[in-house]
Amino acid sequence: MKYIKSLYPFIFPAICAAILFSVDLGQRSLWLDEGASLSIASQHGSALSNALARDGGNMLIYYLLLHLIITIFGNSPVILRLPSVIGGILSVLGISLVCAKLFNNRIAVTSALLTAVSLPFIYWSQNARSYTLLAAAVIWSYYFLIMVLRAIEENHPKRWHLIGYGFCILLGAYMSFIAILVVIPQLILLLQYKKPLREFITALSIDALLCIPLAILAIERGSGQLFWIEKPSWQITTTVIDALVSTNVANNFYPVSSAPALVNITSLLILLGLILAVIVAWLIHKKKPVLRSQRNKGKNKNPSEAPLFLYQKHNMKIEITRRYAFGLHLVAWWLVFPSLAILIESWLGQSIYNPKYFFPFTAPVSILICYILFSDIIKHKVMPYIGFLVFALLIVLRLASVIPNYGISPENWRQPTEYLIQNYRPHDCVAFYPEDTRTLVSYYLSKDGPQGKVASRLLVPILPTVALTKMPSYVEDYVTLSPRQLDDYSKTCDRIWLISSHQGLPNSTAISYRHYIRFERLYQSLGKIYPIVNTTTYGWSATVDVTLFRR
């Protein structure tokens, strides 16, 4: 019983996360990025290798894992999203372990629970993408970093912990290139506290060598796959803030009335945490371990528990120990420095200023909040009650954002496919722009029973021309029809269906604008040949347009 009780800070949040991440797991429609995961992971042999190379090695290990799962268990939405659920649970478990090592079990439980009740974590845990597995790799790299440092301090064997650290960094890099940014705050922390670097430099050097194939694929692919990401602006920054405070995910959901309260409370607590981190860093730099205190007579046997700052008056005591200072900086730098790196890179080079690229570095938000609420920096009899009251309020406000958004499809592909099945005629022609959208229509045709399978055989694909019963891989293929092709198809196609989404934007990046113009020309050219045009739109985050052109 005592052993089970000791596991409570880790098991309870993980169970809560498993429940929250599994609710309505297959209800939400797959969207375009999930379609990319499906199409790439569904390939075999050389087609799989070519698909991985065309995506620049991005999420390479994830695609291989998903390929194995699809081969064994099939491609239902629940199966496709199961790895992400596991990644989310591992992330929550890793947070509780990190906090238990840095602080105490109370912060471990609350930080993990606050992460579990997070709209971004729930959303990405229900997506067939690698982001929760990436977050898990980043979080566990911190756990193994802490364990290596403890082994060094206590003169214990550190080999397996160091291997675990190197493996997590390597796995994260092969899940997404953005994981490399986690090394920045870790090295800064080690330098700040004058911790041994040799072991970590060795592990990172080995990782760098093992990442050479990934780098080659990325260089060959170039930055074209990020064409749609705009330079930093206040509008995009608001979506990043929404993700950090758990009120929205890149404008994918309708905001709830309680969102402003959640934004204000969370922002205030994060700001307090970061200010405290800067103050403590200044104290360490100035080598002033105690500003004002009533010193205890006895000596602290554990140096890590020695006060860096101590103030005591009447019934109130403010104390920051060296161990808690290290933990505070680990968490604060984990959030700050990768975020700054993303901002600088987005300004000076290829923009990656998008909420999903901040996601692996949002876990410390929950830890920073719970550090402020439960670290006993301010020791007074009313402080625990205030901490739990604010924590309960945050849980309620987060649930208010989470619950209404379960099962909602901001980008809906199931309904337009059903509409196509109900309204097509045999030998109608169908075109897709971009060609990526074909994957999702083909997928839902195959899942719609006999009617869908019949439709996939009778519809005549003209862009691309591959039969809808097959699922090749298309990744950001913005291909159109030439005037000669349009003339040829007009002789054989009485009606043409044009299914489009993510067509490009007129007021975005230059490449996105070119895609948009190409689509507009295709649309207008079809309109000249087929004067009767009827468009039906589905979803709202990224709309899916089903347009029927007929004479």
C-alpha positions as CSV (number, residue, x, y, z in Angstrom):
1,M,0.0,0.0,0.0
2,K,2.8,2.4,0.9
3,Y,4.5,1.7,-2.5
4,I,1.3,2.3,-4.4
5,K,0.8,5.6,-2.5
6,S,4.3,6.7,-3.6
7,L,3.3,6.2,-7.2
8,Y,0.1,8.3,-6.8
9,P,1.7,11.6,-8.1
10,F,2.6,9.9,-11.3
11,I,-0.2,7.4,-11.9
12,F,-3.2,9.7,-11.1
13,P,-2.4,12.5,-13.6
14,A,-1.5,9.9,-16.3
15,I,-4.9,8.2,-15.9
16,C,-6.7,11.5,-16.1
17,A,-4.7,12.3,-19.2
18,A,-5.6,9.0,-20.8
19,I,-9.3,9.7,-20.2
20,L,-9.2,13.3,-21.4
21,F,-7.2,12.4,-24.5
22,S,-9.5,9.5,-25.5
23,V,-12.9,11.2,-25.3
24,D,-14.4,11.3,-28.8
25,L,-11.0,10.3,-30.3
26,G,-12.4,9.3,-33.6
27,Q,-15.2,11.8,-33.8
28,R,-13.4,14.8,-35.3
29,S,-12.8,14.7,-39.0
30,L,-9.3,14.1,-40.3
31,W,-7.8,17.4,-41.7
32,L,-5.2,18.2,-44.3
33,D,-2.0,17.5,-42.2
34,E,-3.5,14.3,-40.9
35,G,-4.1,13.4,-44.5
36,A,-0.4,13.9,-45.2
37,S,0.4,11.6,-42.4
38,L,-2.0,9.0,-43.7
39,S,-0.8,9.2,-47.3
40,I,2.9,9.0,-46.4
41,A,2.5,6.2,-43.9
42,S,0.3,4.2,-46.2
43,Q,3.1,3.8,-48.8
44,H,5.3,0.7,-49.1
45,G,8.8,0.0,-50.3
46,S,10.4,2.6,-52.6
47,A,7.1,4.7,-52.6
48,L,7.5,5.0,-48.8
49,S,11.1,6.1,-49.1
50,N,10.2,8.6,-51.8
51,A,7.4,10.0,-49.7
52,L,9.7,10.4,-46.7
53,A,12.3,12.2,-48.8
54,R,9.7,14.5,-50.4
55,D,8.7,15.7,-46.9
56,G,12.3,16.5,-46.2
57,G,12.7,13.9,-43.4
58,N,10.3,15.8,-41.3
59,M,8.6,13.4,-38.7
60,L,10.5,10.5,-40.3
61,I,10.4,8.2,-37.3
62,Y,6.7,9.1,-36.7
63,Y,5.8,8.2,-40.3
64,L,7.6,4.8,-40.0
65,L,5.9,4.1,-36.7
66,L,2.5,5.0,-38.2
67,H,3.3,2.9,-41.2
68,L,3.8,-0.2,-39.0
69,I,0.6,0.5,-37.1
70,I,-1.4,0.9,-40.3
71,T,0.0,-2.3,-41.7
72,I,-1.0,-4.3,-38.5
73,F,-4.2,-2.6,-37.3
74,G,-5.6,-0.7,-40.3
75,N,-6.2,3.1,-40.7
76,S,-9.3,4.0,-38.7
77,P,-9.2,7.5,-37.2
78,V,-8.8,6.0,-33.7
79,I,-5.8,3.8,-34.8
80,L,-4.2,6.7,-36.7
81,R,-4.4,8.9,-33.6
82,L,-3.4,6.3,-31.0
83,P,0.4,7.1,-31.1
84,S,-0.4,10.7,-30.3
85,V,-2.6,9.7,-27.4
86,I,0.3,7.7,-26.0
87,G,2.6,10.6,-26.6
88,G,0.3,12.9,-24.6
89,I,0.2,10.4,-21.7
90,L,4.0,10.1,-21.7
91,S,4.3,13.9,-21.7
92,V,2.1,14.2,-18.6
93,L,3.9,11.3,-16.9
94,G,7.3,12.9,-17.7
95,I,6.2,16.3,-16.3
96,S,5.2,14.7,-13.0
97,L,8.6,12.9,-12.8
98,V,10.5,16.1,-13.6
99,C,8.7,18.1,-11.0
100,A,9.1,15.4,-8.4
101,K,12.8,15.5,-8.9
102,L,13.0,19.3,-9.0
103,F,10.5,20.3,-6.4
104,N,7.9,18.1,-4.5
105,N,5.0,15.7,-5.2
106,R,2.4,18.5,-4.8
107,I,3.9,20.4,-7.7
108,A,4.3,17.2,-9.6
109,V,0.6,16.3,-9.4
110,T,-0.7,19.7,-10.0
111,S,1.6,20.5,-13.0
112,A,0.8,17.2,-14.6
113,L,-3.0,17.7,-14.1
114,L,-2.9,21.2,-15.5
115,T,-1.1,19.9,-18.6
116,A,-3.6,17.2,-19.0
117,V,-6.5,19.7,-18.9
118,S,-5.0,21.7,-21.7
119,L,-6.8,22.3,-25.0
120,P,-3.5,22.2,-27.1
121,F,-2.4,19.0,-25.4
122,I,-5.9,17.4,-25.9
123,Y,-6.1,18.7,-29.5
124,W,-2.7,17.4,-30.6
125,S,-3.2,14.1,-28.7
126,Q,-6.2,13.6,-30.9
127,N,-4.2,14.4,-34.1
128,A,-2.4,12.0,-36.4
129,R,0.8,14.1,-36.1
130,S,4.0,13.8,-34.2
131,Y,3.7,16.8,-31.9
132,T,2.8,15.0,-28.6
133,L,5.5,12.4,-29.2
134,L,7.9,15.3,-29.8
135,A,6.8,17.0,-26.6
136,A,7.3,13.7,-24.7
137,A,10.9,13.4,-26.1
138,V,11.7,17.0,-25.0
139,I,10.2,16.5,-21.5
140,W,11.9,13.2,-20.9
141,S,15.2,14.7,-22.1
142,Y,14.9,17.0,-19.1
143,Y,14.2,14.1,-16.8
144,F,17.3,12.3,-17.9
145,L,19.4,15.5,-17.7
146,I,18.4,15.8,-14.1
147,M,19.2,12.2,-13.4
148,V,22.6,12.5,-15.0
149,L,23.4,15.6,-12.8
150,R,22.3,13.7,-9.7
151,A,24.4,10.7,-10.6
152,I,27.4,13.0,-11.1
153,E,26.9,14.7,-7.7
154,E,26.4,11.5,-5.9
155,N,29.2,9.7,-7.7
156,H,26.8,7.1,-9.0
157,P,26.9,5.4,-12.5
158,K,25.4,7.7,-15.1
159,R,25.8,5.7,-18.3
160,W,22.2,4.7,-18.7
161,H,20.8,8.1,-17.8
162,L,23.1,9.7,-20.3
163,I,22.0,7.2,-23.0
164,G,18.4,8.0,-22.2
165,Y,19.2,11.7,-22.6
166,G,20.9,11.3,-25.9
167,F,18.1,9.0,-27.2
168,C,15.4,11.5,-26.3
169,I,17.2,14.3,-28.1
170,L,17.7,12.1,-31.1
171,L,14.2,10.8,-31.1
172,G,12.9,14.4,-30.9
173,A,14.9,15.5,-33.8
174,Y,13.6,12.7,-36.0
175,M,10.0,13.6,-34.9
176,S,10.5,17.2,-35.9
177,F,13.5,19.5,-36.5
178,I,12.2,22.0,-33.9
179,A,13.3,19.6,-31.1
180,I,16.9,20.8,-31.6
181,L,16.0,24.1,-30.0
182,V,15.6,22.3,-26.6
183,V,19.4,22.0,-26.5
184,I,19.7,25.8,-26.1
185,P,18.1,26.3,-22.7
186,Q,19.7,23.1,-21.4
187,L,23.2,24.2,-22.2
188,I,22.5,27.7,-20.8
189,L,21.3,26.2,-17.6
190,L,24.4,23.9,-17.3
191,L,26.7,26.9,-17.9
192,Q,24.7,29.1,-15.5
193,Y,25.0,26.6,-12.6
194,K,28.5,25.5,-13.6
195,K,27.5,21.9,-14.1
196,P,29.6,19.4,-15.9
197,L,29.3,19.7,-19.7
198,R,31.6,17.0,-21.0
199,E,29.0,14.1,-20.8
200,F,26.3,16.1,-22.5
201,I,28.5,17.4,-25.2
202,T,29.6,13.9,-26.0
203,A,25.9,12.7,-26.2
204,L,25.0,15.7,-28.4
205,S,27.9,15.1,-30.7
206,I,26.9,11.5,-31.2
207,D,23.3,12.7,-31.9
208,A,24.6,15.3,-34.4
209,L,26.4,12.5,-36.3
210,L,23.3,10.4,-36.3
211,C,21.2,13.3,-37.6
212,I,23.4,13.7,-40.8
213,P,20.9,11.7,-42.9
214,L,18.1,13.9,-41.6
215,A,20.0,17.0,-42.4
216,I,20.7,15.8,-46.0
217,L,17.0,15.2,-46.6
218,A,16.1,18.6,-45.1
219,I,18.6,20.4,-47.3
220,E,17.4,18.7,-50.4
221,R,13.8,19.5,-49.6
222,G,14.6,23.1,-48.6
223,S,12.2,25.4,-46.8
224,G,9.5,25.3,-49.4
225,Q,7.2,23.2,-47.1
226,L,7.0,26.2,-44.8
227,F,5.9,28.6,-47.5
228,W,2.6,29.3,-45.8
229,I,4.0,30.6,-42.5
230,E,4.1,34.4,-42.3
231,K,6.6,36.6,-40.5
232,P,5.8,37.5,-36.9
233,S,2.9,39.8,-36.4
234,W,0.6,40.7,-33.6
235,Q,-2.2,38.7,-35.2
236,I,-0.1,35.5,-35.2
237,T,1.2,36.4,-31.7
238,T,-2.3,36.3,-30.3
239,T,-2.7,32.7,-31.6
240,V,0.6,31.8,-29.9
241,I,-0.7,33.3,-26.6
242,D,-4.0,31.5,-27.0
243,A,-2.1,28.2,-27.2
244,L,0.2,29.0,-24.3
245,V,-2.8,29.8,-22.0
246,S,-4.9,26.9,-23.3
247,T,-7.8,28.9,-24.8
248,N,-7.5,28.0,-28.5
249,V,-5.3,26.2,-31.0
250,A,-4.4,28.4,-34.1
251,N,-8.0,29.7,-34.4
252,N,-9.3,26.2,-34.8
253,F,-12.2,26.6,-32.3
254,Y,-14.7,29.1,-31.3
255,P,-13.6,31.0,-28.1
256,V,-15.7,30.6,-25.0
257,S,-16.9,33.4,-22.8
258,S,-14.5,32.4,-20.0
259,A,-11.4,32.7,-22.2
260,P,-10.5,36.3,-21.2
261,A,-10.4,35.3,-17.5
262,L,-8.2,32.3,-18.3
263,V,-5.9,34.5,-20.4
264,N,-5.5,37.2,-17.7
265,I,-4.9,34.8,-14.8
266,T,-2.5,32.5,-16.7
267,S,-0.6,35.5,-18.1
268,L,-0.2,37.1,-14.7
269,L,1.1,33.8,-13.1
270,I,3.6,33.3,-16.0
271,L,4.8,36.8,-15.8
272,L,5.3,36.5,-12.0
273,G,7.3,33.3,-12.6
274,L,9.5,34.8,-15.2
275,I,10.1,37.9,-13.1
276,L,11.0,35.7,-10.2
277,A,13.4,33.7,-12.4
278,V,15.2,36.9,-13.5
279,I,15.4,38.2,-9.8
280,V,16.9,34.9,-8.6
281,A,19.4,34.8,-11.5
282,W,20.5,38.3,-10.5
283,L,20.9,37.2,-6.9
284,I,23.1,34.3,-8.0
285,H,25.1,36.6,-10.4
286,K,25.7,39.1,-7.6
287,K,26.6,36.3,-5.2
288,K,24.3,37.5,-2.5
289,P,22.9,34.3,-1.0
290,V,20.9,36.0,1.7
291,L,19.4,39.5,1.4
292,R,17.6,39.8,4.8
293,S,16.9,37.0,7.2
294,Q,16.7,35.8,10.7
295,R,19.2,33.0,10.5
296,N,18.5,29.6,11.9
297,K,21.0,28.5,14.5
298,G,21.6,25.1,13.0
299,K,23.5,24.5,9.8
300,N,21.8,23.0,6.8
301,K,23.4,19.6,6.1
302,N,22.2,19.6,2.5
303,P,23.8,22.5,0.5
304,S,21.1,22.4,-2.1
305,E,18.6,23.3,0.7
306,A,20.6,26.3,1.8
307,P,18.7,29.5,1.4
308,L,19.5,31.8,-1.5
309,F,17.0,34.3,-0.2
310,L,15.4,34.4,3.2
311,Y,13.1,36.9,4.8
312,Q,11.2,36.3,7.9
313,K,8.9,38.6,9.9
314,H,6.1,37.6,12.3
315,N,4.1,34.7,10.8
316,M,5.4,35.1,7.3
317,K,8.5,33.7,5.8
318,I,9.9,34.1,2.2
319,E,12.5,31.6,1.3
320,I,14.1,30.4,-2.0
321,T,16.6,27.5,-1.7
322,R,19.3,26.7,-4.2
323,R,17.5,23.6,-5.3
324,Y,14.3,25.5,-6.0
325,A,16.3,28.2,-7.8
326,F,17.8,25.6,-10.2
327,G,14.4,24.1,-10.8
328,L,12.9,27.6,-11.4
329,H,15.5,28.4,-14.0
330,L,15.3,25.0,-15.7
331,V,11.5,25.6,-16.2
332,A,11.7,29.3,-17.1
333,W,14.6,28.9,-19.6
334,W,12.8,25.9,-21.1
335,L,10.0,28.3,-22.1
336,V,11.9,31.5,-22.9
337,F,15.0,30.6,-24.9
338,P,13.4,28.3,-27.6
339,S,10.6,30.9,-27.9
340,L,13.2,33.6,-28.5
341,A,15.0,31.4,-31.0
342,I,11.8,30.8,-33.0
343,L,11.1,34.5,-33.0
344,I,14.7,35.5,-34.2
345,E,14.8,32.7,-36.8
346,S,11.3,33.8,-38.1
347,W,12.5,37.5,-38.4
348,L,15.9,36.8,-40.0
349,G,15.3,33.6,-42.0
350,Q,12.5,31.2,-42.8
351,S,9.5,31.9,-40.6
352,I,8.5,29.2,-38.2
353,Y,6.3,31.5,-36.2
354,N,3.3,29.2,-35.7
355,P,1.7,27.9,-32.5
356,K,2.4,24.3,-33.3
357,Y,6.2,24.9,-33.3
358,F,5.9,26.4,-29.8
359,F,4.0,23.4,-28.6
360,P,7.0,21.3,-27.4
361,F,8.0,24.2,-25.2
362,T,4.6,25.0,-23.6
363,A,4.8,22.2,-21.0
364,P,6.8,24.5,-18.6
365,V,3.8,26.9,-18.6
366,S,1.9,24.5,-16.3
367,I,5.0,23.9,-14.2
368,L,5.8,27.6,-13.8
369,I,2.2,28.3,-12.7
370,C,2.2,25.5,-10.1
371,Y,5.7,26.6,-8.9
372,I,4.2,30.0,-8.1
373,L,1.1,28.5,-6.4
374,F,2.7,25.5,-4.5
375,S,6.4,26.0,-4.0
376,D,6.1,27.4,-0.5
377,I,8.2,30.4,-1.4
378,I,5.9,32.4,0.8
379,K,5.3,30.4,4.0
380,H,2.1,31.5,5.6
381,K,-0.9,29.5,6.9
382,V,-3.3,31.0,4.2
383,M,-1.0,30.5,1.2
384,P,-1.8,26.8,0.6
385,Y,-5.5,27.7,0.5
386,I,-5.0,30.5,-1.9
387,G,-2.8,28.2,-4.1
388,F,-5.4,25.5,-4.3
389,L,-8.2,28.0,-4.9
390,V,-6.4,29.5,-7.9
391,F,-5.5,26.1,-9.2
392,A,-9.1,24.9,-9.0
393,L,-10.2,28.0,-10.8
394,L,-7.7,27.4,-13.6
395,I,-8.9,23.8,-13.9
396,V,-12.5,24.9,-14.2
397,L,-11.6,27.6,-16.8
398,R,-9.5,25.2,-18.9
399,L,-12.3,22.6,-18.8
400,A,-14.7,25.4,-20.0
401,S,-12.5,25.7,-23.1
402,V,-11.9,22.0,-23.6
403,I,-15.4,20.4,-23.1
404,P,-17.3,22.4,-25.8
405,N,-14.6,21.6,-28.4
406,Y,-14.7,17.8,-28.1
407,G,-15.5,16.1,-31.4
408,I,-15.9,19.4,-33.4
409,S,-14.3,19.4,-36.9
410,P,-13.0,22.9,-37.7
411,E,-11.8,21.4,-41.1
412,N,-14.5,18.9,-42.1
413,W,-13.8,16.4,-44.8
414,R,-16.3,13.7,-43.9
415,Q,-19.4,15.8,-44.8
416,P,-18.2,17.1,-48.2
417,T,-17.3,13.5,-49.1
418,E,-20.9,12.4,-48.2
419,Y,-22.2,15.3,-50.2
420,L,-20.2,14.2,-53.2
421,I,-21.5,10.6,-52.9
422,Q,-25.1,11.8,-52.7
423,N,-24.9,14.2,-55.7
424,Y,-22.4,12.8,-58.2
425,R,-23.4,11.1,-61.5
426,P,-21.6,8.2,-63.1
427,H,-18.6,9.4,-65.1
428,D,-18.5,12.9,-63.5
429,C,-15.0,14.2,-63.5
430,V,-13.3,15.4,-60.3
431,A,-10.3,17.7,-59.7
432,F,-8.5,18.5,-56.5
433,Y,-6.6,21.6,-55.6
434,P,-4.1,21.2,-54.1
435,E,-3.7,17.5,-54.9
436,D,-3.2,16.8,-51.2
437,T,-7.0,17.1,-50.7
438,R,-7.5,14.0,-52.8
439,T,-6.2,11.8,-49.9
440,L,-9.0,12.8,-47.5
441,V,-11.8,12.4,-50.1
442,S,-10.4,9.0,-51.1
443,Y,-10.1,8.0,-47.5
444,Y,-13.7,8.9,-46.6
445,L,-15.0,7.3,-49.8
446,S,-13.4,4.0,-48.7
447,K,-15.0,4.4,-45.3
448,D,-18.5,5.1,-46.5
449,G,-19.5,1.5,-47.3
450,P,-20.6,0.2,-50.7
451,Q,-21.9,3.6,-51.9
452,G,-18.5,5.2,-51.3
453,K,-16.6,2.4,-53.0
454,V,-18.9,2.6,-56.0
455,A,-18.4,6.4,-56.2
456,S,-14.6,6.0,-56.1
457,R,-14.8,3.7,-59.1
458,L,-17.3,5.8,-61.2
459,L,-15.9,9.2,-60.6
460,V,-13.2,10.1,-63.2
461,P,-10.2,11.8,-61.7
462,I,-8.6,14.5,-63.9
463,L,-6.4,16.4,-61.3
464,P,-4.6,14.2,-60.5
465,T,-5.5,11.3,-62.8
466,V,-4.8,8.5,-60.3
467,A,-7.9,6.3,-59.5
468,L,-9.6,7.2,-56.3
469,T,-9.4,3.6,-55.2
470,K,-5.6,4.2,-54.7
471,M,-3.8,6.4,-52.2
472,P,-0.5,7.7,-53.4
473,S,1.3,10.4,-51.4
474,Y,0.8,14.1,-52.3
475,V,2.5,16.7,-50.1
476,E,1.8,20.3,-51.0
477,D,1.3,19.6,-54.7
478,Y,-0.3,22.8,-56.1
479,V,-0.7,21.6,-59.6
480,T,-3.3,23.0,-62.1
481,L,-4.7,22.1,-65.5
482,S,-3.2,23.7,-68.7
483,P,-5.5,25.3,-71.3
484,R,-5.0,22.3,-73.6
485,Q,-5.9,19.9,-70.8
486,L,-9.1,21.9,-70.0
487,D,-10.0,21.9,-73.7
488,D,-9.6,18.1,-73.9
489,Y,-11.5,17.4,-70.7
490,S,-14.4,19.7,-71.7
491,K,-15.1,17.3,-74.6
492,T,-15.5,14.2,-72.3
493,C,-16.7,15.7,-69.0
494,D,-20.3,16.8,-68.9
495,R,-19.7,18.0,-65.3
496,I,-16.6,18.6,-63.2
497,W,-16.3,18.7,-59.4
498,L,-13.6,20.9,-58.0
499,I,-12.7,20.1,-54.4
500,S,-10.4,22.6,-52.8
501,S,-9.0,23.7,-49.4
502,H,-5.8,25.6,-48.3
503,Q,-5.8,27.1,-51.8
504,G,-3.4,29.9,-50.8
505,L,-4.1,33.4,-49.6
506,P,-4.0,36.8,-51.4
507,N,-2.5,38.6,-48.4
508,S,0.0,36.0,-47.1
509,T,3.5,35.0,-48.3
510,A,4.6,35.3,-51.9
511,I,4.4,31.6,-52.5
512,S,1.0,31.4,-50.9
513,Y,-0.2,34.2,-53.2
514,R,1.1,32.4,-56.3
515,H,-0.9,29.3,-55.3
516,Y,-3.9,31.4,-54.8
517,I,-3.6,33.1,-58.2
518,R,-3.1,29.7,-59.8
519,F,-6.3,28.5,-58.2
520,E,-8.3,31.6,-59.3
521,R,-7.2,31.1,-62.9
522,L,-8.3,27.4,-62.7
523,Y,-11.6,28.4,-61.2
524,Q,-12.3,31.1,-63.8
525,S,-11.2,28.9,-66.7
526,L,-13.6,26.2,-65.6
527,G,-16.3,28.8,-65.2
528,K,-16.0,29.9,-68.8
529,I,-16.4,26.4,-70.1
530,Y,-19.1,25.4,-67.6
531,P,-21.3,28.5,-66.9
532,I,-23.5,26.9,-64.2
533,V,-21.5,26.9,-61.0
534,N,-22.6,25.8,-57.5
535,T,-20.3,25.8,-54.5
536,T,-21.0,24.3,-51.1
537,T,-18.6,25.1,-48.2
538,Y,-17.9,23.0,-45.1
539,G,-15.9,23.9,-41.9
540,W,-14.7,27.2,-40.8
541,S,-11.0,27.1,-39.7
542,A,-9.9,26.0,-43.1
543,T,-13.0,25.8,-45.3
544,V,-13.5,22.9,-47.7
545,D,-15.2,24.0,-50.9
546,V,-17.0,21.5,-53.2
547,T,-17.8,23.2,-56.5
548,L,-19.8,21.7,-59.3
549,F,-19.2,23.1,-62.8
550,R,-21.9,22.1,-65.4
551,R,-23.3,23.4,-68.7
